[in-house]
Amino acid sequence: MEPSQSSNLFQFEADFADSLRCIPMRVRLKLDTCGIKLKLPQWNQFTVSDRQQLLDLPCDNEADIAAYRATLQHLIQDRTGEIATDLAIDPVPAWNDPTTIPQSVQERATELSVSLSQPQWAMLAPDQRFALIKLSRSEHEHRNFLPALKEFGVVNGQESGVNGQ
């Protein structure tokens, strides 16, 4: 079963959009929000429908977060036989702070000779800031940092957006 054409994926994630073989950034944001660690081998034991459900479910307020956490715990137990691992929840996550560019993001941008200003950072949506933070920290995902900057309109004046918009 193919996932629906979801607007929940960033364009830089298009290479795995059909199968959702990697954990999308917006799911990773929800994991950090609900305090559950999900390993890639666990994700890969989920059905495509499970993966799409985790991508589509809201995780915006206390009720959503509790429901998302319960759904995820159930899926991990049901599909892997494992108990979900708790993840510390940052009470003041950097992606929610439009006033301060994290050092890892600034350093990665500098390595790519990209100027990222505080006003540009402030214009990004929290999920875009989250993606840049994660992409700046991960060695294997550095290749997506520049495409993300382009997608979000930081480089070459391109408009920000996601697939399907």
GUVEX-745556 format. One record per residue (C-alpha): x negated, y, z negated. Coordinates in nm, 2 decimals. Example, Ala and Ser with C-alpha at 12.3 -4.5 7.8 and 13.67 -1.06 7.14 Angstrom:
% GUVEX-745556
+--------+--------+--------+
:      X :      Y :      Z :
+--------+--------+--------+
:  -1.23 :  -0.45 :  -0.78 :
:  -1.37 :  -0.11 :  -0.71 :
+--------+--------+--------+
% end
This chain:
% GUVEX-745556
+--------+--------+--------+
:      X :      Y :      Z :
+--------+--------+--------+
:   0.00 :   0.00 :   0.00 :
:  -0.13 :   0.34 :   0.10 :
:  -0.10 :   0.63 :  -0.14 :
:   0.13 :   0.91 :  -0.04 :
:  -0.03 :   1.21 :   0.13 :
:  -0.08 :   1.39 :  -0.20 :
:  -0.17 :   1.76 :  -0.24 :
:  -0.34 :   1.65 :  -0.56 :
:  -0.67 :   1.58 :  -0.39 :
:  -0.93 :   1.84 :  -0.31 :
:  -1.06 :   1.84 :   0.05 :
:  -1.41 :   1.74 :  -0.06 :
:  -1.25 :   1.42 :  -0.19 :
:  -1.11 :   1.33 :   0.15 :
:  -1.36 :   1.05 :   0.21 :
:  -1.18 :   0.83 :  -0.05 :
:  -0.83 :   0.96 :  -0.02 :
:  -0.68 :   0.66 :   0.15 :
:  -0.77 :   0.41 :  -0.11 :
:  -0.84 :   0.63 :  -0.41 :
:  -1.15 :   0.41 :  -0.47 :
:  -1.31 :   0.69 :  -0.68 :
:  -1.15 :   0.87 :  -0.97 :
:  -1.02 :   1.20 :  -0.83 :
:  -1.12 :   1.53 :  -1.00 :
:  -0.76 :   1.60 :  -1.10 :
:  -0.73 :   1.26 :  -1.28 :
:  -1.07 :   1.33 :  -1.44 :
:  -0.93 :   1.66 :  -1.57 :
:  -0.63 :   1.48 :  -1.71 :
:  -0.86 :   1.22 :  -1.88 :
:  -1.05 :   1.50 :  -2.05 :
:  -0.72 :   1.66 :  -2.15 :
:  -0.56 :   1.35 :  -2.30 :
:  -0.88 :   1.22 :  -2.46 :
:  -0.92 :   0.88 :  -2.28 :
:  -1.24 :   0.75 :  -2.12 :
:  -1.17 :   0.56 :  -1.80 :
:  -1.46 :   0.37 :  -1.64 :
:  -1.48 :   0.33 :  -1.27 :
:  -1.46 :  -0.06 :  -1.30 :
:  -1.13 :  -0.01 :  -1.50 :
:  -1.00 :   0.23 :  -1.23 :
:  -1.08 :  -0.02 :  -0.96 :
:  -0.87 :  -0.28 :  -1.14 :
:  -0.56 :  -0.06 :  -1.11 :
:  -0.33 :  -0.10 :  -0.81 :
:  -0.32 :   0.18 :  -0.56 :
:   0.03 :   0.26 :  -0.69 :
:  -0.12 :   0.29 :  -1.05 :
:  -0.38 :   0.52 :  -0.92 :
:  -0.13 :   0.74 :  -0.74 :
:   0.09 :   0.75 :  -1.05 :
:  -0.21 :   0.88 :  -1.26 :
:  -0.28 :   1.14 :  -0.99 :
:   0.09 :   1.25 :  -0.98 :
:   0.19 :   1.25 :  -1.34 :
:   0.19 :   1.59 :  -1.51 :
:  -0.05 :   1.66 :  -1.80 :
:   0.03 :   2.02 :  -1.87 :
:   0.19 :   2.04 :  -2.22 :
:   0.18 :   1.84 :  -2.54 :
:   0.47 :   1.61 :  -2.43 :
:   0.31 :   1.55 :  -2.09 :
:  -0.03 :   1.49 :  -2.24 :
:   0.12 :   1.23 :  -2.49 :
:   0.31 :   1.06 :  -2.21 :
:   0.00 :   1.05 :  -1.98 :
:  -0.21 :   0.91 :  -2.26 :
:   0.04 :   0.64 :  -2.34 :
:   0.08 :   0.55 :  -1.97 :
:  -0.30 :   0.53 :  -1.93 :
:  -0.35 :   0.32 :  -2.24 :
:  -0.08 :   0.08 :  -2.12 :
:  -0.24 :   0.05 :  -1.77 :
:  -0.59 :  -0.01 :  -1.91 :
:  -0.46 :  -0.28 :  -2.14 :
:  -0.23 :  -0.44 :  -1.88 :
:  -0.47 :  -0.43 :  -1.59 :
:  -0.81 :  -0.50 :  -1.76 :
:  -0.72 :  -0.66 :  -2.09 :
:  -0.93 :  -0.39 :  -2.26 :
:  -0.84 :  -0.13 :  -2.52 :
:  -0.86 :   0.23 :  -2.40 :
:  -1.17 :   0.42 :  -2.54 :
:  -1.10 :   0.75 :  -2.70 :
:  -1.28 :   1.06 :  -2.56 :
:  -1.34 :   1.37 :  -2.78 :
:  -1.11 :   1.65 :  -2.66 :
:  -1.29 :   1.98 :  -2.62 :
:  -1.06 :   2.24 :  -2.80 :
:  -1.21 :   2.52 :  -2.58 :
:  -1.30 :   2.36 :  -2.25 :
:  -1.53 :   2.57 :  -2.03 :
:  -1.30 :   2.53 :  -1.73 :
:  -1.04 :   2.73 :  -1.91 :
:  -1.28 :   3.02 :  -1.97 :
:  -1.28 :   3.26 :  -1.67 :
:  -1.53 :   3.49 :  -1.83 :
:  -1.83 :   3.27 :  -1.85 :
:  -1.99 :   3.06 :  -1.58 :
:  -2.14 :   2.75 :  -1.73 :
:  -2.52 :   2.72 :  -1.70 :
:  -2.50 :   2.39 :  -1.51 :
:  -2.28 :   2.56 :  -1.24 :
:  -2.50 :   2.87 :  -1.21 :
:  -2.81 :   2.66 :  -1.19 :
:  -2.67 :   2.43 :  -0.92 :
:  -2.54 :   2.73 :  -0.72 :
:  -2.89 :   2.89 :  -0.75 :
:  -3.05 :   2.57 :  -0.62 :
:  -2.83 :   2.60 :  -0.31 :
:  -2.91 :   2.97 :  -0.27 :
:  -2.54 :   3.05 :  -0.34 :
:  -2.45 :   3.36 :  -0.54 :
:  -2.16 :   3.29 :  -0.78 :
:  -2.04 :   3.60 :  -0.95 :
:  -1.83 :   3.62 :  -1.27 :
:  -1.54 :   3.77 :  -1.07 :
:  -1.55 :   3.48 :  -0.83 :
:  -1.55 :   3.24 :  -1.12 :
:  -1.26 :   3.42 :  -1.27 :
:  -1.06 :   3.39 :  -0.95 :
:  -1.08 :   3.01 :  -0.95 :
:  -0.80 :   2.80 :  -1.09 :
:  -0.89 :   2.60 :  -1.40 :
:  -0.89 :   2.27 :  -1.20 :
:  -1.14 :   2.42 :  -0.95 :
:  -1.36 :   2.54 :  -1.23 :
:  -1.34 :   2.19 :  -1.38 :
:  -1.44 :   2.03 :  -1.05 :
:  -1.74 :   2.26 :  -1.01 :
:  -1.85 :   2.19 :  -1.37 :
:  -1.83 :   1.81 :  -1.31 :
:  -2.00 :   1.83 :  -0.97 :
:  -2.28 :   2.05 :  -1.11 :
:  -2.36 :   1.79 :  -1.38 :
:  -2.35 :   1.47 :  -1.19 :
:  -2.65 :   1.36 :  -0.98 :
:  -2.45 :   1.14 :  -0.75 :
:  -2.19 :   1.40 :  -0.69 :
:  -2.42 :   1.70 :  -0.61 :
:  -2.35 :   1.64 :  -0.24 :
:  -1.99 :   1.76 :  -0.30 :
:  -2.08 :   2.08 :  -0.49 :
:  -2.14 :   2.29 :  -0.18 :
:  -1.83 :   2.16 :   0.00 :
:  -1.63 :   2.24 :  -0.31 :
:  -1.77 :   2.60 :  -0.32 :
:  -1.67 :   2.63 :   0.05 :
:  -1.32 :   2.49 :  -0.01 :
:  -1.26 :   2.72 :  -0.31 :
:  -1.36 :   3.03 :  -0.10 :
:  -1.69 :   3.10 :  -0.28 :
:  -1.90 :   3.04 :   0.03 :
:  -1.84 :   3.17 :   0.38 :
:  -1.52 :   3.35 :   0.27 :
:  -1.31 :   3.04 :   0.32 :
:  -0.97 :   3.02 :   0.15 :
:  -0.93 :   2.80 :  -0.15 :
:  -0.68 :   2.51 :  -0.14 :
:  -0.62 :   2.14 :  -0.14 :
:  -0.52 :   1.88 :   0.11 :
:  -0.17 :   1.94 :   0.25 :
:  -0.16 :   2.31 :   0.17 :
+--------+--------+--------+
% end
